[in-house]
Amino acid sequence: MMGVNYILNIQINRWRTILEREFMDYDVVIVGAGPAGLAAACRLKQVNADITVCVVEKGSEVGAHILSGAVLEPSALNELFPDWKELGAPLHSPVTGDEIFVFTGPEKRIKVPGLFAPKTMHNKGNYVISLGKLCRWLAEQAENLGVEVFPGFAASEVLYGDNNEVLGIATGDMGVSHNGEQKASYMQGMELRAKYTLFSEGCRGHLGKQLIAKYSLDAGKDPQHYGIGIKELWKIPAEQHQAGLVVHSAGWPLDESKSLGGGFLYHLEDNQVALGLITNLSYTNPHVSPYDEFQRYKHHPEIAKHLKGGERLTYGARALLKGGLQSQPKMSFPGGLLIGDDAGTLNFAKIKGSHTAMKSGMVAAETVAQALAAEQQNTDLQEYAAAYKASWAYKELHMQRNFGPAQHKFGNIIGSAYAFIDINIFNGKLPWTMSDKIADHDTLKPASECAKIDYPKYDGVLSFDKASSVFMSNTNHEEDQPCHLVLADPDMPINKNLELYDEPAQRYCPAGVYEVVANDDGSKRFQINAQNCVHCKTCDIKEPSQNINWVTPEGAGGPNYPNM
């Protein structure tokens, strides 16, 4: 991968200085080396090899911040690289079977016959993969096509022109102390200027959030809805391994708190199992801890039997989008596009978003290439809306548009029954579109109105404490830097949230970032352990007063997932 040394040594002849900040010019700058951004980069070069393309990635390497289930539907990959098998794409475990359960208690379950499952949950023809590995492979293909990929640099600022158009991005300064002073290691960020900028930061993108607000891209749309996915990767005994087996569950333990979501367990290659629990962030009880719900989930016999005698390899967490078409913002604005999860393209009915993210990036690339060929730059590419609407990705999301709202309205079981009728029988053509107007941060009830949850102690075999889990995520930040978790009102956690909600940040964060601790005089203070942050964005989403703003820390900080 081309990284820091490449930037400083090889490309230095391309830098110019204006107002003390160095800059580089490209035709297209892409923010985020996930499936959408890398697919867009590759497609741009396939359409026109002369287009100059740069991908900037805040993780220490491509894939470092990537976390997904992941079962991949190869539709977009087939279009982008029809010869992906010959090129060595890391798709080694075709799905060999689907199992769907309703957990009716800590030891009970009902197996759902495949005939009665929504067809979106059928995975024949798909692959169990590591999305991090796939992104690293896509980055290699992009570099082979002439794309410049710069990991370890966080896009921290959008650059605007005199007419309010996007002109590119600036990377964050390095070597700034906690109190804002320049350290000996200080290195100023640089500007990456572009004729068009594509934002593919993933769910709740920092800059995407700003762009949606600035240009009112979500006007007339439902609020976006989210879940938090908490995942572990295990190595299990060979005799227990069933390559390609896909297991999904609903019900316990989340149903005990009337929360929504579900579990997954996927058998990859090399005797590895990926498992996790998605907790919808629409939950109402502030005592809910998604982390502890996941620890409980692993103790269900139907899950525990897969892990018996196994070893936990790594841990991670990431928010995911589930609002669907009803929550998708306008994707174009002067000078750029939102693509992938920055624009909400995940198909929650399938619990898959990589294929739709890639397709959104590919359509974006074709739209941008046409504009560049017509000698346009920094315009509002409104034609993207029509191109995206004509794609199979949009049509797929339209067919399954009512799945998420039905889950919220009716719950997992009845909502899934509705989905069966809507999708399997009517093929998504029922003449209405359901809506969900309540934002996830508005759903919490006062703690006094909700039952406390007595989560069991961790056994160190299947369940583990947060500190050991964060250690296994390989998370690290430069300690002496400005806190990237910014409170609009520093007093609100103690003065309002503690009394009203028992300060839910203590529980919705899966990494132990937020604590309420006692001072020597007996008073309470809100402590932020930013070093622990795994960049899941849950705090930015679920904080009931929207008091926490997640901003980019120094580049290369955060988790370093090997194969998530």
C-alpha positions as CSV (number, residue, x, y, z in Angstrom):
1,M,0.0,0.0,0.0
2,M,1.1,3.5,-0.7
3,G,1.2,5.4,2.6
4,V,3.1,8.1,4.5
5,N,6.4,7.7,2.8
6,Y,4.9,7.6,-0.6
7,I,3.2,10.9,0.1
8,L,6.2,12.6,1.6
9,N,8.9,11.3,-0.6
10,I,7.6,10.3,-4.0
11,Q,4.8,12.8,-4.5
12,I,6.4,15.8,-2.9
13,N,7.2,17.3,-6.4
14,R,3.5,17.6,-7.0
15,W,2.8,19.7,-3.9
16,R,2.4,23.4,-4.0
17,T,1.9,25.7,-1.1
18,I,-0.9,28.3,-0.6
19,L,-1.6,29.9,2.7
20,E,0.9,27.5,4.3
21,R,-1.1,24.4,3.5
22,E,0.1,22.0,0.8
23,F,-2.2,20.6,-1.8
24,M,-2.6,18.1,-4.5
25,D,-4.9,18.2,-7.5
26,Y,-6.9,15.3,-8.8
27,D,-9.9,14.8,-11.1
28,V,-11.6,12.7,-8.4
29,V,-11.0,12.4,-4.7
30,I,-12.7,9.5,-2.8
31,V,-13.0,9.6,0.9
32,G,-13.0,6.1,2.4
33,A,-11.5,2.8,1.2
34,G,-14.6,0.6,1.7
35,P,-16.4,-1.3,-0.9
36,A,-18.2,1.7,-2.4
37,G,-15.2,3.9,-2.6
38,L,-12.9,1.3,-4.0
39,A,-15.5,0.1,-6.5
40,A,-15.9,3.7,-7.7
41,A,-12.2,4.1,-8.0
42,C,-11.8,1.0,-10.1
43,R,-14.7,1.8,-12.3
44,L,-13.4,5.3,-13.0
45,K,-10.2,3.9,-14.3
46,Q,-12.0,1.2,-16.3
47,V,-14.0,3.9,-18.0
48,N,-11.1,6.3,-18.6
49,A,-7.6,5.4,-17.6
50,D,-6.5,9.0,-17.8
51,I,-8.8,10.2,-15.0
52,T,-6.6,10.9,-11.9
53,V,-8.1,9.3,-8.8
54,C,-7.1,9.4,-5.2
55,V,-8.6,7.4,-2.3
56,V,-7.9,8.6,1.2
57,E,-8.5,6.2,4.1
58,K,-8.3,7.0,7.9
59,G,-7.4,3.5,8.9
60,S,-3.8,2.5,9.3
61,E,-4.2,0.3,6.3
62,V,-7.0,-0.6,3.9
63,G,-9.4,-2.8,5.8
64,A,-8.3,-1.7,9.3
65,H,-11.7,-0.1,10.0
66,I,-13.8,-2.5,8.0
67,L,-16.3,-4.6,9.9
68,S,-19.2,-6.6,8.5
69,G,-20.9,-10.0,9.0
70,A,-20.2,-10.8,6.2
71,V,-22.2,-12.7,3.6
72,L,-21.4,-11.3,0.2
73,E,-23.8,-11.3,-2.8
74,P,-21.4,-11.2,-5.7
75,S,-23.6,-9.3,-8.2
76,A,-21.7,-6.1,-8.2
77,L,-18.3,-7.8,-8.1
78,N,-19.3,-9.9,-11.1
79,E,-20.0,-6.6,-13.0
80,L,-16.8,-4.9,-11.8
81,F,-14.4,-7.7,-12.3
82,P,-16.0,-10.6,-14.2
83,D,-12.7,-12.5,-13.9
84,W,-12.5,-12.0,-10.1
85,K,-11.8,-15.7,-9.6
86,E,-8.8,-15.6,-11.8
87,L,-7.6,-12.4,-10.2
88,G,-7.6,-14.1,-6.8
89,A,-10.5,-12.4,-5.0
90,P,-10.8,-13.8,-1.4
91,L,-14.1,-15.5,-1.8
92,H,-13.4,-19.0,-0.6
93,S,-16.5,-20.2,1.2
94,P,-19.7,-20.4,-0.9
95,V,-22.8,-20.6,1.3
96,T,-23.7,-24.3,1.8
97,G,-26.8,-24.0,4.0
98,D,-29.1,-21.5,5.8
99,E,-30.5,-22.0,9.2
100,I,-33.0,-19.6,10.8
101,F,-34.1,-19.7,14.4
102,V,-36.4,-17.9,16.7
103,F,-34.8,-18.1,20.2
104,T,-37.8,-18.3,22.6
105,G,-35.7,-18.3,25.7
106,P,-32.1,-18.8,27.0
107,E,-32.2,-22.5,26.1
108,K,-35.2,-22.8,23.7
109,R,-35.6,-22.3,20.0
110,I,-37.8,-22.8,17.1
111,K,-36.2,-23.6,13.7
112,V,-37.9,-21.7,10.8
113,P,-38.4,-23.9,7.7
114,G,-36.8,-22.3,4.7
115,L,-40.2,-22.3,2.9
116,F,-41.5,-19.8,5.4
117,A,-38.4,-17.5,5.5
118,P,-38.4,-14.2,3.5
119,K,-36.5,-15.0,0.3
120,T,-34.1,-12.2,1.2
121,M,-32.7,-14.6,3.8
122,H,-31.9,-17.3,1.3
123,N,-28.2,-17.2,0.6
124,K,-27.6,-19.7,-2.2
125,G,-25.0,-18.4,-4.6
126,N,-23.5,-16.0,-2.0
127,Y,-20.2,-16.3,-0.1
128,V,-19.1,-16.1,3.5
129,I,-16.2,-13.6,3.5
130,S,-14.0,-11.2,5.4
131,L,-14.9,-7.8,4.0
132,G,-11.6,-6.4,5.2
133,K,-9.8,-9.0,3.0
134,L,-12.0,-8.1,0.1
135,C,-11.3,-4.4,0.5
136,R,-7.6,-5.0,0.6
137,W,-8.0,-7.0,-2.6
138,L,-10.0,-4.2,-4.2
139,A,-7.4,-1.7,-3.2
140,E,-4.8,-3.8,-5.0
141,Q,-6.9,-3.9,-8.2
142,A,-7.4,-0.1,-7.9
143,E,-3.6,0.5,-7.6
144,N,-3.0,-1.8,-10.5
145,L,-5.3,0.4,-12.5
146,G,-3.4,3.5,-11.5
147,V,-5.4,4.8,-8.5
148,E,-3.4,6.4,-5.7
149,V,-4.5,4.9,-2.3
150,F,-3.4,6.7,0.8
151,P,-4.2,4.9,4.1
152,G,-3.5,6.5,7.4
153,F,-4.9,10.0,6.5
154,A,-8.2,11.1,7.9
155,A,-10.3,13.4,5.9
156,S,-11.3,16.0,8.5
157,E,-12.6,19.0,6.5
158,V,-14.6,19.6,3.4
159,L,-13.2,22.4,1.1
160,Y,-15.8,24.8,-0.4
161,G,-15.6,27.3,-3.2
162,D,-17.0,30.8,-3.5
163,N,-20.3,29.4,-4.9
164,N,-20.7,26.9,-2.0
165,E,-19.5,24.0,-4.2
166,V,-17.3,21.2,-2.8
167,L,-13.7,21.5,-4.0
168,G,-12.2,18.5,-2.2
169,I,-11.1,17.7,1.3
170,A,-8.4,18.5,3.8
171,T,-6.7,15.8,5.9
172,G,-6.3,16.4,9.6
173,D,-3.3,17.9,11.3
174,M,-0.9,15.4,13.0
175,G,1.0,16.1,16.2
176,V,-1.5,18.3,18.0
177,S,-1.6,18.0,21.8
178,H,-4.7,17.4,23.9
179,N,-4.9,21.2,24.7
180,G,-4.4,22.2,21.0
181,E,-0.7,23.0,21.0
182,Q,1.7,21.9,18.3
183,K,4.0,19.1,19.4
184,A,7.5,18.4,18.0
185,S,5.9,15.8,15.7
186,Y,3.5,18.4,14.2
187,M,2.6,17.9,10.6
188,Q,0.0,20.1,8.9
189,G,-2.8,18.4,7.0
190,M,-2.9,18.8,3.2
191,E,-5.6,19.7,0.8
192,L,-6.7,17.2,-1.8
193,R,-8.5,19.2,-4.4
194,A,-10.8,17.6,-7.0
195,K,-13.2,18.3,-9.8
196,Y,-15.5,15.9,-8.0
197,T,-15.3,14.4,-4.5
198,L,-17.1,11.1,-3.6
199,F,-17.8,10.5,0.1
200,S,-17.9,6.8,1.0
201,E,-17.1,7.0,4.7
202,G,-19.5,4.2,5.7
203,C,-22.4,4.5,8.2
204,R,-22.8,7.9,9.9
205,G,-19.9,9.4,8.0
206,H,-18.4,12.4,9.8
207,L,-18.2,14.6,6.6
208,G,-21.3,13.0,5.1
209,K,-23.3,14.1,8.1
210,Q,-22.1,17.6,7.6
211,L,-22.9,17.6,3.9
212,I,-26.5,16.3,4.5
213,A,-27.1,19.1,7.0
214,K,-25.4,21.9,4.9
215,Y,-27.3,21.1,1.7
216,S,-30.5,19.8,3.4
217,L,-30.1,16.5,1.5
218,D,-32.5,14.7,3.8
219,A,-35.4,17.2,3.3
220,G,-38.7,15.3,3.2
221,K,-37.1,12.0,4.1
222,D,-37.7,9.7,7.1
223,P,-34.9,10.0,9.7
224,Q,-32.2,7.5,9.2
225,H,-32.4,4.4,11.4
226,Y,-29.5,2.3,12.7
227,G,-28.4,-0.8,14.5
228,I,-25.1,-1.6,16.3
229,G,-23.4,-4.8,15.2
230,I,-21.0,-6.4,17.7
231,K,-18.9,-9.1,16.2
232,E,-16.3,-11.7,17.2
233,L,-14.1,-14.0,15.1
234,W,-13.4,-17.4,16.6
235,K,-11.2,-20.4,15.6
236,I,-13.0,-23.7,16.4
237,P,-12.1,-27.4,16.3
238,A,-12.0,-28.8,12.8
239,E,-14.6,-31.4,13.6
240,Q,-17.1,-28.7,14.5
241,H,-16.5,-26.6,11.4
242,Q,-19.1,-26.5,8.6
243,A,-17.7,-24.3,5.8
244,G,-20.3,-22.1,4.3
245,L,-23.0,-22.6,7.0
246,V,-25.1,-19.4,7.6
247,V,-27.1,-19.1,10.8
248,H,-29.5,-16.3,11.7
249,S,-31.6,-15.8,14.8
250,A,-34.3,-13.5,16.3
251,G,-35.9,-13.3,19.7
252,W,-33.9,-13.9,22.8
253,P,-32.0,-12.2,24.4
254,L,-33.2,-8.9,23.0
255,D,-36.9,-9.6,23.3
256,E,-36.6,-9.6,27.1
257,S,-36.2,-5.8,27.0
258,K,-38.6,-5.5,24.0
259,S,-35.6,-4.5,21.8
260,L,-35.3,-5.5,18.2
261,G,-32.5,-7.1,16.3
262,G,-31.0,-10.5,15.6
263,G,-27.9,-12.7,15.7
264,F,-25.7,-14.2,13.0
265,L,-23.1,-16.9,12.9
266,Y,-21.2,-17.7,9.7
267,H,-18.6,-20.4,9.1
268,L,-15.7,-19.1,7.0
269,E,-12.6,-21.0,5.8
270,D,-9.7,-22.1,8.0
271,N,-12.0,-23.4,10.8
272,Q,-13.1,-19.8,11.6
273,V,-16.5,-18.7,12.7
274,A,-17.8,-15.1,12.6
275,L,-20.6,-14.3,14.9
276,G,-22.4,-11.3,16.2
277,L,-25.6,-9.6,17.4
278,I,-27.3,-6.6,15.8
279,T,-29.2,-4.5,18.3
280,N,-31.5,-1.9,16.7
281,L,-30.8,1.5,18.1
282,S,-34.5,2.2,18.3
283,Y,-34.6,0.4,21.7
284,T,-36.5,2.3,24.5
285,N,-35.0,1.0,27.8
286,P,-31.9,3.0,28.7
287,H,-30.6,0.1,30.8
288,V,-30.0,-2.0,27.6
289,S,-26.4,-2.8,27.0
290,P,-25.9,-4.1,23.4
291,Y,-22.5,-5.4,24.4
292,D,-23.9,-7.5,27.3
293,E,-26.8,-8.7,25.1
294,F,-24.2,-10.1,22.8
295,Q,-22.3,-11.8,25.6
296,R,-25.6,-13.4,26.7
297,Y,-26.4,-14.5,23.1
298,K,-23.3,-16.6,22.9
299,H,-24.6,-18.8,25.8
300,H,-27.6,-20.0,23.9
301,P,-27.1,-23.7,23.3
302,E,-27.7,-23.3,19.5
303,I,-24.8,-20.8,19.4
304,A,-22.5,-22.2,22.1
305,K,-22.3,-25.6,20.4
306,H,-20.5,-24.0,17.5
307,L,-17.9,-22.3,19.8
308,K,-17.2,-25.3,22.2
309,G,-13.5,-25.7,22.5
310,G,-12.8,-22.7,20.3
311,E,-10.6,-19.6,20.8
312,R,-11.7,-16.0,20.3
313,L,-9.4,-14.2,17.8
314,T,-10.7,-10.7,17.6
315,Y,-13.6,-8.3,18.5
316,G,-15.2,-5.3,17.0
317,A,-18.3,-3.2,16.6
318,R,-19.8,-0.9,14.0
319,A,-23.1,0.9,13.5
320,L,-25.1,0.0,10.4
321,L,-27.9,1.7,8.5
322,K,-31.4,0.2,8.2
323,G,-33.6,3.0,7.1
324,G,-33.8,2.0,3.5
325,L,-35.1,4.1,0.6
326,Q,-37.4,6.1,2.9
327,S,-34.3,7.5,4.7
328,Q,-32.0,7.9,1.7
329,P,-30.9,11.5,1.3
330,K,-30.4,13.2,-2.0
331,M,-27.0,11.9,-3.1
332,S,-25.7,14.7,-5.2
333,F,-24.6,18.2,-4.3
334,P,-22.4,20.8,-6.0
335,G,-19.0,19.2,-6.5
336,G,-19.7,15.6,-5.3
337,L,-21.8,12.6,-4.4
338,L,-22.6,10.5,-1.3
339,I,-22.2,6.8,-2.0
340,G,-22.5,3.5,-0.1
341,D,-23.5,3.7,3.5
342,D,-22.8,7.5,3.6
343,A,-26.0,7.5,1.5
344,G,-27.8,4.6,3.2
345,T,-27.7,2.0,0.5
346,L,-27.7,-1.1,2.8
347,N,-30.4,-3.6,2.2
348,F,-31.6,-4.4,5.7
349,A,-34.0,-7.1,4.5
350,K,-31.0,-9.1,3.4
351,I,-28.7,-7.8,6.1
352,K,-26.3,-7.0,3.3
353,G,-24.9,-3.8,2.0
354,S,-21.6,-4.5,0.3
355,H,-23.1,-5.3,-3.1
356,T,-25.4,-2.3,-3.1
357,A,-22.6,0.0,-1.9
358,M,-20.4,-1.2,-4.7
359,K,-23.1,-0.7,-7.3
360,S,-23.8,2.9,-6.0
361,G,-20.1,3.6,-6.4
362,M,-19.9,2.1,-9.9
363,V,-22.9,4.2,-11.0
364,A,-21.3,7.3,-9.4
365,A,-18.1,6.6,-11.3
366,E,-19.8,6.4,-14.6
367,T,-21.7,9.6,-13.9
368,V,-18.6,11.4,-12.9
369,A,-16.7,10.1,-16.0
370,Q,-19.4,11.4,-18.3
371,A,-19.2,14.9,-16.6
372,L,-15.4,15.0,-16.9
373,A,-15.6,14.0,-20.6
374,A,-18.0,17.0,-21.1
375,E,-15.3,19.2,-19.4
376,Q,-17.6,19.8,-16.3
377,Q,-16.3,20.2,-12.8
378,N,-17.7,20.9,-9.3
379,T,-21.3,20.8,-10.6
380,D,-24.3,19.2,-9.0
381,L,-24.5,15.9,-10.8
382,Q,-28.3,15.6,-10.5
383,E,-28.2,13.1,-13.4
384,Y,-26.8,10.6,-10.8
385,A,-30.3,10.3,-9.3
386,A,-31.8,9.0,-12.5
387,A,-28.8,6.7,-13.2
388,Y,-29.0,5.2,-9.6
389,K,-32.8,4.8,-9.9
390,A,-32.4,2.8,-13.1
391,S,-29.9,0.4,-11.4
392,W,-30.7,-2.9,-9.9
393,A,-29.5,-1.6,-6.5
394,Y,-32.4,0.9,-6.4
395,K,-34.9,-1.6,-7.6
396,E,-33.8,-4.1,-5.0
397,L,-34.1,-1.6,-2.2
398,H,-37.5,-0.5,-3.5
399,M,-38.8,-4.0,-3.5
400,Q,-37.8,-4.5,0.1
401,R,-38.5,-0.9,1.3
402,N,-41.1,-2.0,3.9
403,F,-39.1,-4.6,5.7
404,G,-37.4,-2.2,8.3
405,P,-40.5,-0.1,9.1
406,A,-42.6,-3.3,9.5
407,Q,-40.0,-4.6,12.0
408,H,-40.3,-1.4,14.0
409,K,-44.0,-1.3,13.8
410,F,-44.8,-5.0,14.5
411,G,-41.7,-6.5,16.0
412,N,-39.3,-9.2,14.7
413,I,-41.8,-12.0,14.4
414,I,-44.9,-10.3,13.0
415,G,-42.7,-8.0,11.0
416,S,-41.0,-11.0,9.4
417,A,-44.4,-12.6,8.7
418,Y,-45.4,-9.3,7.0
419,A,-42.1,-9.4,5.0
420,F,-42.8,-13.0,3.9
421,I,-46.2,-11.8,2.4
422,D,-44.8,-8.6,1.0
423,I,-41.6,-10.0,-0.5
424,N,-42.2,-13.7,-1.2
425,I,-45.9,-13.4,-2.4
426,F,-46.2,-9.9,-3.8
427,N,-42.6,-9.4,-4.8
428,G,-42.5,-6.0,-3.0
429,K,-45.3,-4.6,-5.2
430,L,-47.9,-3.9,-2.6
431,P,-49.1,-0.4,-3.3
432,W,-47.9,1.4,-0.2
433,T,-44.7,2.5,1.4
434,M,-44.5,2.4,5.2
435,S,-42.8,5.1,7.2
436,D,-41.0,5.5,10.5
437,K,-40.7,9.1,11.6
438,I,-39.2,8.6,15.1
439,A,-35.4,9.0,15.2
440,D,-33.5,6.5,17.2
441,H,-32.2,9.1,19.6
442,D,-35.8,10.0,20.5
443,T,-36.9,6.6,21.6
444,L,-35.5,6.3,25.1
445,K,-37.9,6.3,28.0
446,P,-36.9,7.6,31.5
447,A,-34.9,5.1,33.4
448,S,-37.4,5.2,36.2
449,E,-40.0,3.8,33.9
450,C,-37.9,0.9,32.8
451,A,-36.8,-2.3,34.4
452,K,-33.1,-2.6,35.2
453,I,-31.4,-5.5,33.6
454,D,-29.2,-7.8,35.7
455,Y,-26.7,-9.0,33.2
456,P,-24.8,-12.2,34.2
457,K,-21.1,-12.1,35.0
458,Y,-18.6,-13.0,32.3
459,D,-17.3,-16.5,32.4
460,G,-14.1,-16.0,30.4
461,V,-15.0,-18.9,28.2
462,L,-17.8,-17.6,26.0
463,S,-18.4,-14.2,27.5
464,F,-15.7,-11.5,28.2
465,D,-15.4,-8.0,29.8
466,K,-15.2,-4.9,27.6
467,A,-11.5,-4.2,28.4
468,S,-10.3,-7.6,27.1
469,S,-12.5,-7.2,24.1
470,V,-11.2,-3.8,23.2
471,F,-7.7,-5.2,23.6
472,M,-8.6,-7.8,20.9
473,S,-9.7,-5.1,18.5
474,N,-6.1,-3.8,18.4
475,T,-7.4,-0.3,19.0
476,N,-4.9,2.5,19.5
477,H,-4.9,6.3,19.3
478,E,-2.1,8.7,19.9
479,E,-2.9,9.5,23.5
480,D,-1.9,13.2,23.6
481,Q,-4.3,14.6,20.9
482,P,-7.6,16.5,21.0
483,C,-10.5,14.4,22.1
484,H,-12.5,13.3,19.0
485,L,-15.7,12.8,21.0
486,V,-16.9,16.4,21.3
487,L,-19.7,17.4,23.8
488,A,-21.8,20.3,22.8
489,D,-22.7,20.8,26.5
490,P,-20.1,19.2,28.8
491,D,-22.5,19.4,31.7
492,M,-25.4,17.6,30.1
493,P,-24.3,14.0,30.9
494,I,-24.3,14.6,34.6
495,N,-26.9,17.4,34.9
496,K,-29.5,15.8,32.7
497,N,-28.7,12.3,31.3
498,L,-27.6,10.8,34.6
499,E,-30.9,11.5,36.4
500,L,-33.2,11.0,33.5
501,Y,-31.6,8.0,31.7
502,D,-29.0,6.8,34.1
503,E,-26.5,8.1,31.5
504,P,-27.0,5.5,28.8
505,A,-23.6,6.2,27.2
506,Q,-22.2,3.9,29.9
507,R,-24.0,1.0,28.2
508,Y,-24.6,1.8,24.5
509,C,-20.9,2.2,23.9
510,P,-19.4,-1.2,23.2
511,A,-15.9,-0.2,24.1
512,G,-16.1,1.3,27.6
513,V,-15.4,4.8,26.3
514,Y,-17.9,6.6,28.6
515,E,-17.9,6.3,32.4
516,V,-19.6,8.1,35.3
517,V,-17.0,8.3,38.1
518,A,-17.0,9.7,41.6
519,N,-14.9,12.7,42.5
520,D,-13.1,12.9,45.9
521,D,-16.0,15.1,47.2
522,G,-18.6,12.6,46.3
523,S,-19.8,14.4,43.2
524,K,-20.0,12.7,39.8
525,R,-18.2,13.5,36.6
526,F,-18.4,12.2,33.0
527,Q,-15.2,10.6,31.9
528,I,-14.4,10.0,28.2
529,N,-11.8,7.3,27.5
530,A,-11.3,8.2,23.9
531,Q,-8.3,5.9,23.6
532,N,-10.8,2.9,23.7
533,C,-13.0,4.2,20.8
534,V,-13.5,1.6,18.0
535,H,-15.2,4.2,15.7
536,C,-18.6,2.4,15.8
537,K,-20.4,5.9,15.8
538,T,-23.1,4.6,18.2
539,C,-22.7,7.5,20.6
540,D,-23.1,10.0,17.7
541,I,-26.4,8.2,16.9
542,K,-28.0,7.2,20.2
543,E,-27.2,10.1,22.5
544,P,-30.7,11.3,23.4
545,S,-30.0,15.1,23.1
546,Q,-27.5,14.6,20.2
547,N,-24.9,16.1,22.5
548,I,-22.0,13.9,21.3
549,N,-20.4,14.7,17.9
550,W,-17.9,12.2,16.6
551,V,-15.1,13.9,14.7
552,T,-12.0,12.3,13.1
553,P,-9.0,11.7,15.3
554,E,-5.5,11.6,13.9
555,G,-5.1,9.4,10.9
556,A,-4.3,5.7,11.5
557,G,-5.9,5.8,14.9
558,G,-8.7,3.4,16.0
559,P,-9.1,-0.3,15.6
560,N,-6.8,-2.4,13.4
561,Y,-9.1,-5.3,12.4
562,P,-7.1,-8.1,10.7
563,N,-10.0,-10.0,8.9
564,M,-13.3,-8.5,10.0
